[in-house]
Amino acid sequence: MSGYRVLWRDPRVRSLFVAAFFARIPALAAPLVFTLHVVQNLDGTYAQAGLVAAASTIGAGIGSPWRGRLIDRLGLRRAVIPSVVAVAVLYPLAAFASFVFLVPLAFCMGLFLIPIFSIMRQALSVLVSVDRRRLAFSADSVVAEASFIIGPATGVLVVTQFGASAALVAIGLSEAAAGAMLLRLDPPLRSVAETPDAQRGEELAATKEPWMSAQIGFLFLISGGAVITLIATDLGIVAVLETLDNTGAIALVFALWGGASLVGGVLYGAWHRSYRPTHLLLALGLTTIPVGLAGNVWALALAVIPTGFLCAPTLTAAAEWITELTPEDRRGEAIGWHGTSFTIGAAIGAPAIGLSIDQVGPWGSFALGGLIATVIALIAWGAQLLPGLGPPPKADTSVAPSQLHD
């Protein structure tokens, strides 16, 4: 665990983690608040809530690689300022829009989503050495899980006390403030000396070496499968507790789910070796399928612990491999497409999961989400056994004891 202390002693890394923690809280509260807003305020169905989520994720899928390439070419501030302005305007508009207008507004929110994930991964890959990258990415996952524990619970609290419309306005203003915080820090995203924007853009435009490969494509597929499983668990928890007429327990179940992921992320980062994302996704899918059998609040809370434990390691492993296989001057674009793999998975998964809840009940959410992740993992695993498609040998990124105290 001493590797985490090394990271925390670096003031640049520490400030970045603190900023990311507060920046993610409103973003992680938004999906649950939107679901409650559609189902309760607009008298919609879970399928309609899934449609809103799909519109947002499609927008993010388009915007993420575009914004990543802008970050590569123009730098953090010039690429992210439009997002800060957009979220401050769009969320308050969504709070008072009908369902017809909510869908295009959700698309625009996704298009201008503040790329917290991409910024963190790209900055950490520069601020820490290669041998500590898994530690840094795991620590970032832990920070994300801490935000996840607080975000949905805070969203439910605000909805309960002030209504979903007020919660959406608060999310928009909070995300804008968080974006301003990241702009103030302006973390380095490239290890080489900065060059003028125009010159850097010409250099990138002249770069002919492709960064995309079959190995990275499999990692994108695995990441999308992981997101489908997370959405299934997210919506399934809400649907089960509404069926049990105990929505007040949402915060408890989400806290245990996120807490298990936090523990999993800490242990994975401190472990002496990496694991294949394919193997982790397979375990994640298989542990998600039986969650829907829970018949009461405590059974549900205990059932989400194993799947939660595998969330952070699965996402961390995929990000670690993508960063290692991508050249630095194209990393922003690659991480942007990594974010797009999340959004494509969410765009496919959210309506399907919502429809399964409407048609067969809450248990269908966990069964379908876990099954999709399992099938994706098996396909990726089988394809990687073919000559030329398997992952390359991975460099040993374990940290020697003497390095931990440098």
Long-range contacts (C-beta under 8 A, 24 or more apart in sequence): 1-266, 1-270, 2-404, 2-405, 3-132, 3-135, 3-269, 3-270, 3-399, 3-404, 4-135, 4-139, 4-266, 4-269, 4-270, 6-132, 6-135, 6-404, 6-405, 6-406, 7-128, 7-132, 7-135, 7-136, 7-139, 10-127, 10-128, 12-127, 12-187, 13-124, 13-127, 13-128, 13-136, 15-185, 16-120, 16-123, 16-124, 16-127, 16-185, 16-187, 17-139, 17-140, 17-143, 19-178, 19-181, 19-182, 19-185, 20-116, 20-120, 20-140, 20-143, 20-144, 20-147, 20-182, 21-143, 21-146, 21-147, 22-147, 22-178, 22-181, 23-114, 23-116, 23-175, 23-178, 23-179, 23-181, 23-182, 24-116, 24-143, 24-144, 24-147, 24-148, 24-151, 24-178, 25-147, 25-150, 25-151, 25-154, 25-174, 25-178, 26-151, 26-170, 26-171, 26-172, 26-174, 26-175, 26-178, 27-113, 27-114, 27-116, 27-151, 27-171, 27-175, 27-178, 28-144, 28-147, 28-148, 28-151, 28-152, 29-151, 29-152, 29-154, 29-155, 29-158, 29-167, 29-171, 30-155, 30-168, 30-171, 31-234, 32-152, 32-155, 32-156, 32-234, 32-238, 32-250, 33-155, 33-158, 33-159, 33-164, 33-167, 33-168, 33-171, 34-106, 34-168, 35-235, 35-238, 36-155, 36-156, 36-159, 36-164, 36-238, 37-95, 37-159, 37-164, 37-165, 37-167, 37-168, 38-99, 38-102, 40-164, 41-163, 41-164, 41-165, 42-98, 42-99, 42-102, 44-99, 45-354, 45-358, 46-235, 46-239, 46-354, 46-355, 46-357, 46-358, 47-351, 47-354, 47-355, 47-357, 47-358, 48-99, 48-354, 49-235, 49-354, 50-235, 50-350, 50-351, 50-352, 50-353, 50-354, 50-355, 51-103, 51-350, 51-351, 51-354, 52-99, 52-102, 52-103, 52-106, 53-106, 53-231, 53-346, 53-350, 53-351, 53-354, 54-346, 54-347, 54-350, 54-351, 55-103, 55-104, 55-106, 55-107, 55-110, 56-106, 56-107, 56-109, 56-110, 56-113, 57-110, 57-342, 57-343, 57-344, 57-346, 57-347, 57-350, 58-107, 58-110, 58-343, 58-347, 59-106, 59-107, 59-108, 59-109, 59-110, 59-111, 59-112, 59-113, 59-343, 60-110, 60-111, 60-113, 60-339, 60-340, 60-342, 60-343, 61-110, 61-339, 61-340, 61-343, 61-344, 61-347, 62-110, 62-111, 62-340, 63-110, 63-111, 63-112, 63-113, 64-113, 64-115, 64-118, 64-336, 64-337, 64-339, 64-340, 64-343, 65-333, 65-336, 65-337, 65-339, 65-340, 66-336, 67-115, 67-118, 67-336, 68-115, 68-118, 68-332, 68-333, 68-334, 68-335, 68-336, 68-337, 68-339, 69-332, 69-333, 69-336, 71-115, 71-118, 71-119, 71-122, 71-189, 71-332, 71-336, 72-189, 72-200, 72-204, 72-329, 72-330, 72-331, 72-332, 72-333, 73-197, 73-200, 73-201, 73-204, 74-197, 74-201, 75-189, 75-194, 75-197, 76-119, 76-182, 76-183, 76-186, 76-187, 76-189, 77-183, 77-186, 78-197, 80-114, 80-115, 80-119, 80-179, 80-182, 80-183, 81-183, 82-112, 83-112, 83-113, 83-114, 83-115, 83-179, 84-114, 84-176, 84-179, 84-180, 84-183, 85-176, 86-111, 86-112, 87-112, 87-113, 87-114, 87-172, 87-175, 87-176, 87-179, 88-172, 88-173, 88-175, 88-176, 89-172, 90-172, 91-168, 91-169, 91-171, 91-172, 91-173, 91-175, 92-168, 92-169, 92-172, 92-173, 94-168, 94-172, 95-164, 95-165, 95-166, 95-168, 95-169, 96-165, 110-343, 114-175, 114-178, 114-179, 114-182, 115-336, 115-339, 116-178, 116-182, 117-335, 117-339, 117-342, 118-332, 118-335, 118-336, 118-338, 118-339, 119-182, 119-187, 119-189, 121-319, 121-323, 121-335, 121-338, 122-189, 122-331, 122-332, 122-335, 123-187, 123-188, 123-189, 125-323, 125-328, 125-331, 126-187, 126-188, 126-189, 126-190, 126-191, 126-328, 127-187, 127-188, 130-324, 130-395, 130-397, 131-397, 131-398, 131-399, 131-403, 132-397, 132-399, 133-320, 133-323, 133-324, 133-397, 134-268, 134-269, 134-274, 134-316, 134-320, 134-397, 135-269, 135-270, 135-399, 137-269, 137-316, 137-319, 137-320, 137-323, 138-265, 138-266, 138-268, 138-269, 138-270, 138-312, 138-313, 138-316, 139-265, 139-269, 140-316, 141-261, 141-265, 141-268, 141-269, 141-312, 141-313, 141-315, 141-316, 142-262, 142-265, 142-266, 142-269, 142-312, 144-312, 145-258, 145-259, 145-261, 145-262, 145-265, 145-311, 145-312, 146-258, 146-262, 148-254, 148-258, 148-261, 149-254, 149-255, 149-258, 149-259, 149-262, 152-250, 152-251, 152-254, 153-250, 153-251, 153-254, 153-255, 156-247, 156-250, 156-251, 157-251, 189-332, 190-328, 190-329, 191-328, 192-328, 203-329, 204-329, 204-330, 207-329, 207-330, 209-327, 211-326, 211-327, 211-330, 211-333, 211-334, 212-334, 213-325, 214-388, 214-389, 215-321, 215-325, 215-389, 215-390, 215-391, 215-392, 216-322, 216-325, 216-326, 216-334, 218-278, 218-380, 218-383, 218-384, 218-389, 218-391, 219-277, 219-318, 219-321, 219-322, 219-325, 219-338, 220-322, 220-337, 220-338, 220-340, 220-341, 221-341, 221-376, 221-379, 221-380, 222-277, 222-278, 222-281, 222-314, 222-318, 222-376, 222-377, 222-380, 223-277, 223-315, 223-318, 223-338, 223-341, 223-342, 223-345, 224-341, 224-342, 224-344, 224-345, 224-348, 224-376, 225-281, 225-285, 225-345, 225-372, 225-373, 225-376, 225-377, 226-281, 226-284, 226-311, 226-314, 226-315, 226-318, 226-345, 226-373, 227-341, 227-342, 227-343, 227-345, 227-346, 227-349, 228-345, 228-346, 228-348, 228-349, 228-353, 228-369, 228-372, 228-373, 228-376, 229-281, 229-284, 229-285, 229-288, 229-307, 229-369, 229-370, 229-372, 229-373, 230-311, 231-345, 231-346, 231-349, 231-350, 231-353, 231-369, 232-288, 232-349, 232-353, 232-365, 232-366, 232-368, 232-369, 232-370, 232-372, 233-257, 233-288, 233-291, 233-304, 233-307, 233-308, 233-365, 233-366, 233-369, 235-350, 235-353, 235-354, 235-357, 235-365, 236-291, 236-292, 236-353, 236-357, 236-362, 236-363, 236-365, 236-366, 236-369, 237-300, 237-304, 239-357, 239-361, 239-362, 239-365, 240-292, 240-294, 240-300, 240-362, 240-363, 241-297, 241-300, 243-361, 243-362, 244-296, 244-297, 246-297, 249-297, 249-301, 252-297, 252-301, 253-297, 253-300, 253-301, 253-304, 256-301, 256-302, 256-304, 256-305, 256-308, 257-304, 257-305, 257-307, 257-308, 258-308, 259-308, 260-304, 260-305, 260-306, 260-307, 260-308, 260-309, 260-311, 261-308, 261-309, 261-310, 261-311, 261-312, 262-312, 263-309, 264-308, 264-309, 264-310, 264-311, 264-312, 264-313, 265-312, 265-313, 265-316, 267-313, 268-312, 268-313, 268-316, 268-317, 269-316, 272-398, 273-398, 274-317, 274-320, 274-394, 274-397, 275-313, 275-317, 276-317, 276-391, 277-314, 277-317, 277-318, 277-321, 278-377, 278-380, 278-381, 278-384, 279-377, 279-381, 280-310, 280-313, 280-314, 280-317, 281-314, 281-373, 281-376, 281-377, 281-380, 282-373, 282-374, 282-377, 282-378, 282-381, 283-310, 284-310, 284-311, 284-314, 284-370, 284-373, 285-369, 285-370, 285-371, 285-372, 285-373, 285-374, 285-375, 285-376, 285-377, 286-370, 286-374, 287-370, 288-366, 288-369, 288-370, 288-373, 289-366, 289-367, 289-370, 289-371, 289-374, 290-366, 290-370, 291-366, 291-370, 292-362, 292-363, 292-364, 292-365, 292-366, 292-367, 293-363, 307-370, 320-397, 321-391, 321-394, 324-394, 324-395, 325-392
